[in-house]
Each structure stands twice: as C-alpha cells, then as structure tokens.
Amino acid sequence: MKIFYFHQYFTTPDGATGTRSYEFAKYLVEHGHDVTVICGSSEILKSGLSGEFREGKREGYVDGIRIMELDIAYPFRAGLVKRGLVFFRYAVRSISIALKGDYDLIFASSTPLTAALPGIAARLLRRKPFVFEVRDLWPELPREAGIVRNPIILKAMDLLEWISYRSANFCIGLSPGIVKGIVRRGVDPSRVVMIPNGCDLDLFTPDKTGAKRPEAAAEGDFLAVFSGAHGILNGLNAVLDAAAELHRRGRIDIKLLFIGDGKLKPELVHRAQTEKLKNCIFLDSVPKSELVNLHKGADIGMMILSNVPAFYYGTSPNKFFDYISSGLPVVNNYPGWLSDLIQENNCGIAVPPENPKAFADALEYLAGNRKMLHQMGKNARSLAEQMFDREKLAQNFLDVLESQMDDKPELMVQK
C-alpha cells in the first residue's frame, strides 16, 4: 500500500519534539508499506534530510521513509497571525500534492486542523481513503483559552472541524476527550478509535547510566524537570509561582528545570531573573538522545498545562509518556484522564490548578520521601510498559490503515 502521510511537525529523534509520526511511519515501512511523509521545516524539527531546497522542497529517504520536506518554516515564537499564514501555506502545497500524487491512502495528522485539507481534497475529488488523526480539539481549545476570539474565525474553524471529521473514512483520537469530541460531531463511533501517544521503552529507561544534570543543580539537589513547549497554553507561570513559594520557604535545593522553547520563554526567563528565582534553570531545546540523559538525572517530571477544561480529557502530551518511560514520578497540575492515571497507579501527585502552595507542598513532600519516590518511579515505568508500549500502539495504527483498503464507505458528510 502506498501511503501519503501529512504531518507539518514531523521530526526524527534528532529533533526536539515528539517523534510519533516518525515511529509510526517507520513501523509501516517495516511491515511492507510504501510511505511518503510530507512535512514542513523548523529549527527544532529534523527531517533527516540535508542540502538545499529546490523548487520549494527537498526529498530523500530516511530509515526507509520517503521524506518530502517543504520549505515552509514554522516559527515557534511567532504570533497567531504569522503562524496561521504558515499553516495556510503548508495546506495549499499539501492539497496540490494530494491531487497529483500516486498513492492508495492519505493519512493526515493535526495540529493544525488545516492538516486535514489535503485529505478532504483527496476524498472529495479523487475518492481516496482518508484517515485523520486528531491531536487536539479545535476550535474548542483556542475558544476556551481565549486565544481566538474573532467569531468569524471561530465559525470557520468550527466548520472545518465538522468537515474534517465527517470526510474521513476513519478518525484516530489521542485521548478519551478527543474521541468523544469527534463522536459529538456526528461521526459513527465505530469509525473512531483512541490511540494515545506512546512510550519509547527502549530509548527512555529508568537506567541511570549516562545521567546528566545541569551545572546549576548541585549533586544533592532535588531536580524536577519540564521538557516541552513554552507557549501560552503550557501554563508555565504556574511553575514559577511554585518556585517563588519554594524560594520564600528557603527551599532553593529543590530545582526546577525547564527544557524547550516557545513564544513565552523569553518572558519566563525574564521573570525568573527579575524575581531572583535561583531555583529555576532554563535550557534550550535538545534532541531526544540528549533529553534521555537529562531525564535520567532528574528526580520527577512536571506535567503542566493551563487550566483550560478542554485540556482535562482532550490532550495527550508527549512529555508525560517520556517521563513515565524514564521511571520518573509525575506532578500534574490539572484534572483529567492523566491525573486519574497518576492517582490510580500511584506514580506521582496530582495538585489543583492555579495553587502554588499545593504545588510547592507536593515538591517538598516528594523531596523528603525518597523511598516512596523510588516506588512511584517503579509504578510509572510499569504503567508505561502495560498501557503505552509504542510498538503495540503502532500495530493498532497499522490495523486501522490496512482496514481502510478493504472498507471504503460512502463519504460521511450528510447531517
């Protein structure tokens, strides 16, 4: 089967963000399928290709995957308008590729929601099977978070969401809330499945060999790590609030490590410097190979998001799965399905949102109970192995795609 795989944020493990698309594409290739990934570019995304772009793209093979990297760079620190234009450019180029290319099936992965457009075009105009992966609920998230307020834009996004879900032969949601959100739009539940982000169990391990800590963290310090985007929706000011509370208590031995980049990173660094928060450490984005060793040097992972109800059951953050693969207990600051998992499996502590004292209490408690911390770490790794093994999830993904070549229902766009 020839598969066109559209994901604007595709990266290999040499990049500094999630590698779900790379792992799944490689799994498809290993099982005999011809896969072409169509992606954008960025400083922190590494397609595995090098050399100059020609006619707006460069092509080649990486681990058996054919890569078509478009010369459309995503600016992680840009504003909404500039990012929207980048999404639009990628969608237009992708539609052209979908209408002209030789393939049997299209798979598209959001975000952004515009990633669905090549699949919609192929389904409508070429009658090709289209499978859509939904990583976030749009426009619910930007509406609830207040990022997008223009009613015309919200209405357009709402319409695109409806068309995307109803045009696809099959939808994959990454969390329970995403699956429910798709079904709410009128999609037959039999055409939707949950395949969450997974754990790279061979890459992230509890083994401390090669563990690395930043110079600002002394050997005896308790180190809590956050690895991921530093954007508006990540809510990292809540961590700085907890850092300020710990500082007031004199607990500068509890260090908070921030790894990554994003629009708000300069603001966060400036705040920490202005308030003289000596317990905050900031590092740039790093490839996964280096992140592995930084996780090994940490004591816990921090799962942080803004207090937006759509996040509670509607997100599946890569960082959580990397933490538990590494055998790191997790402190989580918002309710929902991940909070439930943490409490049910005793692999960390869930604290109320927007409560810096509770956050600081949790960090102090864990820092003072190392034996219990060790058991929580073992529980975290066990959860990773039992429920989120990437290999098993990749097989579920393969089953969905293969099933669509024998099952091509009529286009589901009627109300």
GUKOLVEX-946086 format. One record per residue (C-alpha): x, y, z; residue number from 1. Coordinates in nm, 3 decimals, padded with zeros to 5 digits. Example, Ala and Ser with C-alpha at 12.3 -4.5 7.8 and 13.67 -1.06 7.14 Angstrom:
+---------+---------+---------+-----+
|       X |       Y |       Z |   k |
+---------+---------+---------+-----+
|  01.230 | -00.450 |  00.780 |   1 |
|  01.367 | -00.106 |  00.714 |   2 |
+---------+---------+---------+-----+
This chain:
+---------+---------+---------+-----+
|       X |       Y |       Z |   k |
+---------+---------+---------+-----+
|  00.000 |  00.000 |  00.000 |   1 |
|  00.125 |  00.347 | -00.091 |   2 |
|  00.055 |  00.596 |  00.187 |   3 |
|  00.091 |  00.974 |  00.182 |   4 |
|  00.146 |  01.083 |  00.542 |   5 |
|  00.084 |  01.455 |  00.605 |   6 |
|  00.225 |  01.598 |  00.928 |   7 |
|  00.358 |  01.952 |  00.935 |   8 |
|  00.564 |  01.894 |  01.254 |   9 |
|  00.729 |  01.564 |  01.154 |  10 |
|  01.072 |  01.506 |  01.307 |  11 |
|  01.320 |  01.225 |  01.356 |  12 |
|  01.472 |  01.163 |  01.702 |  13 |
|  01.742 |  01.419 |  01.615 |  14 |
|  01.476 |  01.688 |  01.657 |  15 |
|  01.345 |  01.836 |  01.979 |  16 |
|  00.978 |  01.744 |  01.973 |  17 |
|  00.757 |  01.434 |  01.958 |  18 |
|  00.852 |  01.154 |  01.719 |  19 |
|  00.517 |  00.972 |  01.699 |  20 |
|  00.489 |  01.025 |  01.322 |  21 |
|  00.844 |  00.907 |  01.261 |  22 |
|  00.793 |  00.593 |  01.472 |  23 |
|  00.460 |  00.509 |  01.310 |  24 |
|  00.587 |  00.575 |  00.956 |  25 |
|  00.890 |  00.355 |  01.019 |  26 |
|  00.664 |  00.081 |  01.153 |  27 |
|  00.454 |  00.096 |  00.835 |  28 |
|  00.768 |  00.064 |  00.621 |  29 |
|  00.891 | -00.231 |  00.826 |  30 |
|  00.559 | -00.403 |  00.752 |  31 |
|  00.588 | -00.368 |  00.377 |  32 |
|  00.418 | -00.037 |  00.303 |  33 |
|  00.547 |  00.249 |  00.086 |  34 |
|  00.530 |  00.567 |  00.296 |  35 |
|  00.585 |  00.927 |  00.186 |  36 |
|  00.586 |  01.187 |  00.465 |  37 |
|  00.504 |  01.543 |  00.362 |  38 |
|  00.622 |  01.786 |  00.629 |  39 |
|  00.732 |  02.142 |  00.698 |  40 |
|  01.060 |  02.260 |  00.845 |  41 |
|  01.185 |  02.435 |  01.158 |  42 |
|  01.499 |  02.481 |  01.365 |  43 |
|  01.383 |  02.222 |  01.619 |  44 |
|  01.234 |  01.980 |  01.362 |  45 |
|  01.484 |  01.747 |  01.197 |  46 |
|  01.353 |  01.558 |  00.893 |  47 |
|  01.683 |  01.377 |  00.846 |  48 |
|  01.741 |  01.546 |  00.510 |  49 |
|  02.013 |  01.796 |  00.429 |  50 |
|  02.111 |  02.008 |  00.133 |  51 |
|  01.937 |  02.293 | -00.042 |  52 |
|  01.567 |  02.320 | -00.115 |  53 |
|  01.485 |  02.308 | -00.485 |  54 |
|  01.157 |  02.440 | -00.614 |  55 |
|  01.044 |  02.481 | -00.254 |  56 |
|  01.119 |  02.130 | -00.131 |  57 |
|  01.382 |  01.866 | -00.076 |  58 |
|  01.332 |  01.490 | -00.095 |  59 |
|  01.510 |  01.177 |  00.015 |  60 |
|  01.485 |  00.860 |  00.222 |  61 |
|  01.533 |  00.831 |  00.597 |  62 |
|  01.512 |  00.483 |  00.753 |  63 |
|  01.313 |  00.364 |  00.452 |  64 |
|  01.064 |  00.652 |  00.474 |  65 |
|  01.043 |  00.879 |  00.172 |  66 |
|  01.051 |  01.237 |  00.305 |  67 |
|  00.920 |  01.539 |  00.116 |  68 |
|  01.018 |  01.841 |  00.325 |  69 |
|  00.857 |  02.166 |  00.216 |  70 |
|  01.048 |  02.491 |  00.253 |  71 |
|  00.785 |  02.627 |  00.491 |  72 |
|  00.943 |  02.702 |  00.826 |  73 |
|  00.726 |  02.706 |  01.136 |  74 |
|  00.816 |  02.996 |  01.371 |  75 |
|  00.760 |  02.865 |  01.725 |  76 |
|  00.791 |  03.212 |  01.879 |  77 |
|  00.569 |  03.391 |  01.625 |  78 |
|  00.224 |  03.536 |  01.686 |  79 |
| -00.106 |  03.380 |  01.588 |  80 |
| -00.138 |  03.559 |  01.253 |  81 |
|  00.209 |  03.463 |  01.131 |  82 |
|  00.162 |  03.103 |  01.239 |  83 |
| -00.177 |  03.095 |  01.070 |  84 |
| -00.018 |  03.203 |  00.742 |  85 |
|  00.237 |  02.922 |  00.774 |  86 |
| -00.042 |  02.671 |  00.833 |  87 |
| -00.224 |  02.803 |  00.526 |  88 |
|  00.087 |  02.779 |  00.304 |  89 |
|  00.150 |  02.420 |  00.411 |  90 |
| -00.214 |  02.327 |  00.348 |  91 |
| -00.215 |  02.479 | -00.003 |  92 |
|  00.104 |  02.298 | -00.102 |  93 |
| -00.025 |  01.975 |  00.051 |  94 |
| -00.354 |  01.992 | -00.138 |  95 |
| -00.162 |  02.022 | -00.464 |  96 |
|  00.049 |  01.718 | -00.374 |  97 |
| -00.261 |  01.518 | -00.274 |  98 |
| -00.435 |  01.594 | -00.602 |  99 |
| -00.137 |  01.496 | -00.819 | 100 |
|  00.045 |  01.222 | -00.628 | 101 |
|  00.042 |  00.845 | -00.673 | 102 |
| -00.085 |  00.677 | -00.356 | 103 |
| -00.356 |  00.447 | -00.223 | 104 |
| -00.443 |  00.618 |  00.105 | 105 |
| -00.393 |  00.954 |  00.276 | 106 |
| -00.319 |  00.986 |  00.643 | 107 |
| -00.314 |  01.336 |  00.795 | 108 |
| -00.224 |  01.435 |  01.150 | 109 |
| -00.324 |  01.755 |  01.325 | 110 |
| -00.248 |  02.003 |  01.473 | 111 |
| -00.305 |  02.234 |  01.299 | 112 |
| -00.656 |  02.149 |  01.188 | 113 |
| -00.569 |  02.267 |  00.835 | 114 |
| -00.361 |  01.947 |  00.804 | 115 |
| -00.689 |  01.775 |  00.714 | 116 |
| -00.734 |  01.977 |  00.393 | 117 |
| -00.525 |  01.751 |  00.163 | 118 |
| -00.720 |  01.451 |  00.292 | 119 |
| -01.053 |  01.624 |  00.235 | 120 |
| -00.949 |  01.718 | -00.118 | 121 |
| -00.833 |  01.365 | -00.198 | 122 |
| -01.155 |  01.215 | -00.058 | 123 |
| -01.385 |  01.452 | -00.246 | 124 |
| -01.202 |  01.481 | -00.577 | 125 |
| -01.013 |  01.151 | -00.610 | 126 |
| -01.224 |  00.919 | -00.392 | 127 |
| -00.914 |  00.812 | -00.199 | 128 |
| -00.943 |  00.667 |  00.153 | 129 |
| -00.858 |  00.928 |  00.416 | 130 |
| -00.768 |  00.863 |  00.781 | 131 |
| -00.746 |  01.165 |  01.009 | 132 |
| -00.554 |  01.178 |  01.337 | 133 |
| -00.678 |  01.439 |  01.585 | 134 |
| -00.420 |  01.555 |  01.840 | 135 |
| -00.620 |  01.845 |  01.985 | 136 |
| -00.981 |  01.959 |  01.971 | 137 |
| -01.017 |  02.273 |  01.760 | 138 |
| -01.175 |  02.524 |  01.791 | 139 |
| -01.268 |  02.419 |  02.147 | 140 |
| -00.916 |  02.474 |  02.282 | 141 |
| -00.845 |  02.822 |  02.139 | 142 |
| -01.201 |  02.930 |  02.222 | 143 |
| -01.183 |  02.821 |  02.588 | 144 |
| -00.830 |  02.955 |  02.629 | 145 |
| -00.929 |  03.291 |  02.479 | 146 |
| -00.654 |  03.274 |  02.215 | 147 |
| -00.901 |  03.317 |  01.929 | 148 |
| -01.194 |  03.548 |  01.990 | 149 |
| -01.295 |  03.657 |  01.641 | 150 |
| -01.639 |  03.496 |  01.583 | 151 |
| -01.582 |  03.466 |  01.208 | 152 |
| -01.255 |  03.279 |  01.253 | 153 |
| -01.410 |  03.056 |  01.520 | 154 |
| -01.704 |  02.978 |  01.292 | 155 |
| -01.469 |  02.893 |  01.005 | 156 |
| -01.266 |  02.664 |  01.232 | 157 |
| -01.585 |  02.502 |  01.358 | 158 |
| -01.693 |  02.431 |  01.000 | 159 |
| -01.351 |  02.293 |  00.906 | 160 |
| -01.358 |  02.065 |  01.211 | 161 |
| -01.702 |  01.931 |  01.112 | 162 |
| -01.597 |  01.872 |  00.751 | 163 |
| -01.267 |  01.712 |  00.853 | 164 |
| -01.421 |  01.454 |  01.085 | 165 |
| -01.711 |  01.374 |  00.856 | 166 |
| -01.497 |  01.350 |  00.542 | 167 |
| -01.255 |  01.098 |  00.687 | 168 |
| -01.314 |  00.727 |  00.646 | 169 |
| -01.174 |  00.682 |  00.995 | 170 |
| -01.060 |  00.908 |  01.278 | 171 |
| -00.794 |  00.846 |  01.541 | 172 |
| -00.811 |  01.044 |  01.866 | 173 |
| -00.521 |  01.068 |  02.107 | 174 |
| -00.726 |  01.092 |  02.428 | 175 |
| -01.070 |  00.998 |  02.564 | 176 |
| -01.198 |  01.355 |  02.531 | 177 |
| -01.083 |  01.383 |  02.171 | 178 |
| -01.267 |  01.063 |  02.080 | 179 |
| -01.584 |  01.195 |  02.246 | 180 |
| -01.542 |  01.528 |  02.069 | 181 |
| -01.525 |  01.357 |  01.730 | 182 |
| -01.833 |  01.147 |  01.802 | 183 |
| -02.021 |  01.460 |  01.915 | 184 |
| -01.978 |  01.592 |  01.560 | 185 |
| -02.193 |  01.310 |  01.429 | 186 |
| -01.927 |  01.053 |  01.338 | 187 |
| -02.024 |  00.689 |  01.388 | 188 |
| -01.838 |  00.564 |  01.699 | 189 |
| -01.733 |  00.256 |  01.502 | 190 |
| -01.528 |  00.492 |  01.282 | 191 |
| -01.328 |  00.635 |  01.572 | 192 |
| -01.057 |  00.479 |  01.787 | 193 |
| -00.827 |  00.607 |  02.059 | 194 |
| -00.453 |  00.556 |  02.003 | 195 |
| -00.273 |  00.775 |  02.258 | 196 |
|  00.085 |  00.887 |  02.244 | 197 |
|  00.315 |  00.607 |  02.344 | 198 |
|  00.628 |  00.527 |  02.537 | 199 |
|  00.964 |  00.468 |  02.371 | 200 |
|  01.058 |  00.197 |  02.616 | 201 |
|  01.398 |  00.122 |  02.463 | 202 |
|  01.501 |  00.489 |  02.443 | 203 |
|  01.374 |  00.628 |  02.775 | 204 |
|  01.463 |  00.389 |  03.056 | 205 |
|  01.499 |  00.400 |  03.437 | 206 |
|  01.865 |  00.303 |  03.399 | 207 |
|  02.077 |  00.592 |  03.533 | 208 |
|  02.379 |  00.519 |  03.313 | 209 |
|  02.480 |  00.842 |  03.140 | 210 |
|  02.262 |  01.059 |  03.365 | 211 |
|  02.323 |  01.430 |  03.315 | 212 |
|  02.234 |  01.727 |  03.532 | 213 |
|  02.275 |  02.098 |  03.456 | 214 |
|  02.566 |  02.268 |  03.631 | 215 |
|  02.326 |  02.485 |  03.834 | 216 |
|  02.185 |  02.175 |  04.005 | 217 |
|  02.414 |  02.057 |  04.284 | 218 |
|  02.456 |  01.684 |  04.346 | 219 |
|  02.223 |  01.679 |  04.644 | 220 |
|  01.952 |  01.899 |  04.492 | 221 |
|  01.607 |  01.759 |  04.418 | 222 |
|  01.553 |  01.813 |  04.045 | 223 |
|  01.210 |  01.847 |  03.883 | 224 |
|  01.210 |  01.862 |  03.502 | 225 |
|  00.969 |  02.008 |  03.247 | 226 |
|  01.051 |  01.925 |  02.884 | 227 |
|  00.835 |  02.071 |  02.611 | 228 |
|  00.694 |  02.385 |  02.453 | 229 |
|  00.699 |  02.714 |  02.644 | 230 |
|  00.381 |  02.857 |  02.495 | 231 |
|  00.067 |  03.031 |  02.614 | 232 |
| -00.125 |  02.709 |  02.671 | 233 |
|  00.156 |  02.538 |  02.862 | 234 |
|  00.088 |  02.745 |  03.173 | 235 |
|  00.447 |  02.757 |  03.294 | 236 |
|  00.392 |  03.068 |  03.504 | 237 |
|  00.224 |  02.826 |  03.747 | 238 |
|  00.561 |  02.656 |  03.792 | 239 |
|  00.733 |  02.988 |  03.853 | 240 |
|  00.464 |  03.069 |  04.111 | 241 |
|  00.555 |  02.743 |  04.288 | 242 |
|  00.925 |  02.828 |  04.252 | 243 |
|  00.862 |  03.165 |  04.421 | 244 |
|  00.678 |  02.987 |  04.702 | 245 |
|  00.967 |  02.743 |  04.750 | 246 |
|  01.210 |  03.033 |  04.745 | 247 |
|  01.018 |  03.204 |  05.024 | 248 |
|  01.043 |  02.880 |  05.224 | 249 |
|  01.418 |  02.870 |  05.171 | 250 |
|  01.399 |  02.551 |  04.960 | 251 |
|  01.638 |  02.653 |  04.685 | 252 |
|  01.768 |  02.295 |  04.700 | 253 |
|  01.454 |  02.199 |  04.503 | 254 |
|  01.549 |  02.296 |  04.147 | 255 |
|  01.302 |  02.335 |  03.860 | 256 |
|  01.448 |  02.260 |  03.518 | 257 |
|  01.278 |  02.392 |  03.202 | 258 |
|  01.390 |  02.236 |  02.872 | 259 |
|  01.247 |  02.367 |  02.545 | 260 |
|  01.143 |  02.675 |  02.356 | 261 |
|  00.833 |  02.872 |  02.267 | 262 |
|  00.676 |  03.214 |  02.244 | 263 |
|  00.675 |  03.276 |  02.621 | 264 |
|  01.024 |  03.151 |  02.700 | 265 |
|  01.190 |  03.497 |  02.699 | 266 |
|  00.915 |  03.625 |  02.930 | 267 |
|  00.959 |  03.330 |  03.168 | 268 |
|  01.336 |  03.370 |  03.180 | 269 |
|  01.298 |  03.744 |  03.241 | 270 |
|  01.053 |  03.684 |  03.526 | 271 |
|  01.283 |  03.432 |  03.694 | 272 |
|  01.574 |  03.674 |  03.667 | 273 |
|  01.371 |  03.973 |  03.791 | 274 |
|  01.239 |  03.781 |  04.092 | 275 |
|  01.584 |  03.626 |  04.150 | 276 |
|  01.446 |  03.274 |  04.149 | 277 |
|  01.771 |  03.085 |  04.193 | 278 |
|  01.583 |  02.755 |  04.187 | 279 |
|  01.484 |  02.790 |  03.818 | 280 |
|  01.710 |  02.659 |  03.539 | 281 |
|  01.640 |  02.709 |  03.168 | 282 |
|  01.791 |  02.504 |  02.886 | 283 |
|  01.734 |  02.525 |  02.511 | 284 |
|  01.557 |  02.250 |  02.320 | 285 |
|  01.767 |  01.936 |  02.286 | 286 |
|  01.740 |  01.624 |  02.066 | 287 |
|  01.585 |  01.318 |  02.224 | 288 |
|  01.922 |  01.148 |  02.262 | 289 |
|  02.029 |  01.427 |  02.499 | 290 |
|  01.688 |  01.460 |  02.664 | 291 |
|  01.710 |  01.094 |  02.766 | 292 |
|  02.015 |  01.162 |  02.982 | 293 |
|  01.864 |  01.478 |  03.133 | 294 |
|  01.559 |  01.274 |  03.235 | 295 |
|  01.792 |  01.019 |  03.393 | 296 |
|  01.944 |  01.298 |  03.602 | 297 |
|  01.606 |  01.424 |  03.724 | 298 |
|  01.400 |  01.309 |  04.022 | 299 |
|  01.049 |  01.384 |  03.892 | 300 |
|  00.874 |  01.510 |  03.579 | 301 |
|  00.627 |  01.801 |  03.576 | 302 |
|  00.311 |  01.769 |  03.365 | 303 |
|  00.190 |  02.128 |  03.334 | 304 |
| -00.087 |  02.290 |  03.128 | 305 |
| -00.305 |  02.598 |  03.155 | 306 |
| -00.628 |  02.549 |  03.347 | 307 |
| -00.847 |  02.505 |  03.039 | 308 |
| -01.129 |  02.245 |  03.074 | 309 |
| -01.080 |  02.126 |  02.715 | 310 |
| -00.736 |  02.001 |  02.822 | 311 |
| -00.869 |  01.779 |  03.101 | 312 |
| -00.960 |  01.489 |  02.873 | 313 |
| -00.864 |  01.638 |  02.538 | 314 |
| -00.485 |  01.617 |  02.524 | 315 |
| -00.213 |  01.350 |  02.516 | 316 |
|  00.120 |  01.525 |  02.587 | 317 |
|  00.441 |  01.356 |  02.471 | 318 |
|  00.627 |  01.465 |  02.782 | 319 |
|  00.405 |  01.259 |  03.014 | 320 |
|  00.489 |  00.939 |  02.829 | 321 |
|  00.861 |  01.023 |  02.822 | 322 |
|  00.853 |  01.081 |  03.198 | 323 |
|  00.690 |  00.751 |  03.286 | 324 |
|  00.913 |  00.562 |  03.040 | 325 |
|  01.210 |  00.708 |  03.229 | 326 |
|  01.064 |  00.586 |  03.559 | 327 |
|  01.002 |  00.942 |  03.678 | 328 |
|  00.712 |  01.012 |  03.915 | 329 |
|  00.493 |  01.291 |  03.779 | 330 |
|  00.350 |  01.602 |  03.942 | 331 |
|  00.042 |  01.707 |  03.742 | 332 |
| -00.141 |  02.039 |  03.789 | 333 |
| -00.471 |  01.992 |  03.607 | 334 |
| -00.754 |  01.738 |  03.640 | 335 |
| -00.846 |  01.484 |  03.375 | 336 |
| -00.754 |  01.144 |  03.244 | 337 |
| -00.378 |  01.176 |  03.307 | 338 |
| -00.441 |  01.298 |  03.660 | 339 |
| -00.666 |  00.996 |  03.711 | 340 |
| -00.395 |  00.760 |  03.580 | 341 |
| -00.133 |  00.911 |  03.811 | 342 |
| -00.351 |  00.866 |  04.118 | 343 |
| -00.485 |  00.522 |  04.026 | 344 |
| -00.133 |  00.388 |  03.963 | 345 |
|  00.039 |  00.576 |  04.248 | 346 |
|  00.304 |  00.714 |  04.016 | 347 |
|  00.306 |  01.077 |  04.129 | 348 |
|  00.091 |  01.352 |  04.275 | 349 |
| -00.196 |  01.548 |  04.119 | 350 |
| -00.233 |  01.902 |  04.254 | 351 |
| -00.516 |  02.150 |  04.199 | 352 |
| -00.465 |  02.402 |  03.918 | 353 |
| -00.353 |  02.756 |  03.998 | 354 |
| -00.247 |  02.663 |  04.352 | 355 |
|  00.126 |  02.739 |  04.400 | 356 |
|  00.125 |  02.639 |  04.768 | 357 |
| -00.015 |  02.294 |  04.687 | 358 |
|  00.240 |  02.260 |  04.406 | 359 |
|  00.526 |  02.358 |  04.638 | 360 |
|  00.391 |  02.122 |  04.908 | 361 |
|  00.396 |  01.832 |  04.662 | 362 |
|  00.755 |  01.902 |  04.561 | 363 |
|  00.867 |  01.930 |  04.923 | 364 |
|  00.684 |  01.611 |  05.016 | 365 |
|  00.846 |  01.413 |  04.736 | 366 |
|  01.189 |  01.559 |  04.808 | 367 |
|  01.160 |  01.440 |  05.168 | 368 |
|  01.036 |  01.088 |  05.090 | 369 |
|  01.294 |  00.931 |  04.864 | 370 |
|  01.193 |  00.570 |  04.940 | 371 |
|  00.835 |  00.640 |  04.836 | 372 |
|  00.966 |  00.835 |  04.536 | 373 |
|  01.155 |  00.525 |  04.423 | 374 |
|  00.839 |  00.313 |  04.439 | 375 |
|  00.642 |  00.574 |  04.247 | 376 |
|  00.911 |  00.563 |  03.978 | 377 |
|  00.877 |  00.186 |  03.950 | 378 |
|  00.500 |  00.225 |  03.925 | 379 |
|  00.544 |  00.485 |  03.650 | 380 |
|  00.759 |  00.252 |  03.442 | 381 |
|  00.514 | -00.033 |  03.496 | 382 |
|  00.229 |  00.187 |  03.369 | 383 |
|  00.437 |  00.273 |  03.061 | 384 |
|  00.500 | -00.092 |  02.984 | 385 |
|  00.147 | -00.215 |  03.045 | 386 |
| -00.060 |  00.053 |  02.873 | 387 |
|  00.154 |  00.267 |  02.643 | 388 |
|  00.410 |  00.049 |  02.468 | 389 |
|  00.474 |  00.230 |  02.138 | 390 |
|  00.514 | -00.098 |  01.948 | 391 |
|  00.167 | -00.217 |  02.047 | 392 |
|  00.011 |  00.119 |  01.963 | 393 |
|  00.188 |  00.122 |  01.626 | 394 |
|  00.030 | -00.216 |  01.548 | 395 |
| -00.314 | -00.071 |  01.629 | 396 |
| -00.235 |  00.216 |  01.392 | 397 |
| -00.129 | -00.027 |  01.118 | 398 |
| -00.452 | -00.225 |  01.162 | 399 |
| -00.662 |  00.089 |  01.115 | 400 |
| -00.486 |  00.189 |  00.793 | 401 |
| -00.490 | -00.158 |  00.643 | 402 |
| -00.859 | -00.199 |  00.721 | 403 |
| -00.945 |  00.103 |  00.509 | 404 |
| -00.824 | -00.056 |  00.187 | 405 |
| -01.098 | -00.318 |  00.217 | 406 |
| -01.360 | -00.084 |  00.362 | 407 |
| -01.441 |  00.230 |  00.164 | 408 |
| -01.776 |  00.365 |  00.289 | 409 |
| -01.960 |  00.648 |  00.118 | 410 |
| -01.843 |  00.993 |  00.213 | 411 |
| -01.987 |  01.079 |  00.557 | 412 |
| -02.078 |  01.444 |  00.507 | 413 |
| -02.452 |  01.432 |  00.546 | 414 |
| -02.606 |  01.581 |  00.860 | 415 |
+---------+---------+---------+-----+
